[in-house]
């Protein structure tokens, strides 16, 4: 059983948090959600606000210690909020520096750019940010999931099965 941290803020893509949360819990993992403040955060679902979820942890109180992997759901709003949060970016760097996997889907690779984890890696992302990832030094490919030296990336909600499988493989 792995301890998994999902980091998100208001505006996360609904399926990209709930699918990994549910599937990883079903697989027996201990999954926690960290947000800028512990408490309720709200999803974005297609073209409007969606479901809420309780973040049991505050990002500022977290470190990679005690966790095995960091999962970053996308959506446009969520990673855009978190990439200007110094504590969130530091936590991502901390996981990478500790040699622990970081998994980012959709627009969440923006956070990997901020954390300096893109240069020289093979990655994928949502189509609209591929130039950003490439300009930051990644080799961008169009695949459902890409794993390169502990960084797992996927394109969009259609890739969630492959994304969760790659996270499972990383913690096996």
Long-range contacts (C-beta under 8 A, 24 or more apart in sequence): 1-28, 1-29, 1-30, 2-29, 2-30, 2-68, 2-69, 2-171, 3-29, 3-30, 3-32, 3-66, 3-67, 3-68, 4-29, 4-30, 4-31, 4-32, 4-67, 4-68, 4-69, 4-70, 4-71, 4-167, 4-171, 5-31, 5-32, 5-33, 5-34, 5-57, 5-62, 5-67, 5-69, 5-70, 5-71, 6-31, 6-32, 6-33, 6-34, 6-70, 6-71, 6-72, 6-73, 7-33, 7-34, 7-35, 7-59, 7-70, 7-71, 7-72, 7-82, 7-88, 7-91, 7-92, 8-33, 8-34, 8-35, 8-41, 8-55, 8-72, 8-73, 8-78, 8-82, 9-35, 9-36, 9-41, 9-77, 9-78, 9-81, 9-82, 9-85, 10-41, 10-42, 10-77, 10-78, 10-81, 11-42, 11-43, 11-44, 11-75, 11-76, 11-77, 11-78, 11-80, 11-81, 12-41, 12-43, 12-44, 12-73, 12-74, 12-75, 12-77, 12-78, 13-43, 13-44, 13-45, 13-73, 13-74, 13-75, 13-78, 13-105, 13-106, 13-107, 13-157, 14-43, 14-44, 14-45, 14-50, 14-51, 14-75, 15-45, 15-157, 15-160, 16-73, 16-74, 16-75, 16-105, 16-106, 16-108, 16-157, 16-160, 17-43, 17-53, 17-73, 18-43, 18-51, 18-53, 19-157, 19-160, 19-164, 20-71, 20-73, 20-160, 20-163, 20-164, 20-167, 21-53, 23-164, 24-71, 24-164, 24-167, 24-168, 27-168, 29-171, 32-56, 32-57, 32-67, 33-57, 34-58, 34-59, 34-62, 34-91, 35-59, 36-60, 36-81, 36-82, 36-85, 36-88, 43-75, 44-75, 44-76, 44-77, 44-78, 59-85, 59-87, 59-88, 59-91, 60-87, 62-91, 63-91, 63-94, 64-91, 64-94, 64-95, 64-97, 64-98, 64-100, 65-98, 67-95, 67-100, 68-100, 68-101, 68-171, 69-95, 69-100, 69-101, 69-102, 69-103, 69-167, 69-170, 69-171, 70-95, 70-100, 70-101, 70-102, 70-103, 71-103, 71-167, 72-102, 72-103, 72-104, 72-105, 72-108, 72-111, 72-112, 73-105, 73-106, 73-108, 74-104, 74-105, 74-106, 74-107, 74-108, 74-126, 74-156, 75-106, 75-107, 76-107, 78-107, 78-108, 79-107, 79-108, 79-109, 79-110, 79-111, 80-107, 80-110, 82-111, 83-110, 83-111, 83-113, 83-114, 89-114, 89-115, 92-117, 93-117, 96-150, 96-151, 99-150, 100-150, 101-150, 101-151, 101-152, 101-167, 101-170, 101-171, 102-150, 102-151, 102-152, 103-151, 103-152, 103-153, 103-154, 103-163, 103-166, 103-167, 103-170, 104-151, 104-152, 104-153, 104-154, 105-153, 105-154, 105-155, 105-156, 105-159, 105-160, 105-163, 106-154, 106-155, 106-156, 106-157, 109-133, 109-153, 112-151, 112-153, 117-151, 121-148, 121-149, 121-151, 122-146, 122-148, 123-148, 123-151, 123-153, 124-153, 124-154, 124-155, 125-153, 125-155, 126-155, 126-156, 127-155
